[in-house]
Amino acid sequence: MTPKEKTKSRNRPAEMEKEWVKIFEYNDEIKGEMARQILADENIESVLMNKRDRSYGFGVVELYVQRDMVILAKRILKELEP
C-alpha cells in the first residue's frame, strides 16, 4: 500500500460522515425502525443510530440517509405523519 493509499483509507470515515445526513430523531425506537422500513420499501438506504441510554431509558434514535436522498426521504416520511 502506497502512502497515498494509506492517507485515503484514513480519510474514508470522514468522507462517509459527509455522505450521510440525519433527517429525523425519534424518542421511540419502534417508530425509528418503522421509518427505516418505510424507506427501505421505497429503495432508500437508511441507517438508525441508537443514542438511547439503556439503563435510564432517555435519549433518541437518529435516522440517517445518504445526502442525495434527503429530500425524497423527508417527503415520504412527512406524508405518513398524522
Buried (B, 14 or more C-beta within 10 A) or exposed (E): EEEEEEEEEEEEEEEEEEEBBEBBEBEEBEEBBBBBEBBEEEEBEBEBEBEBEEEEEEBBBBBBBBEEBBEEBBEBBEEEEE
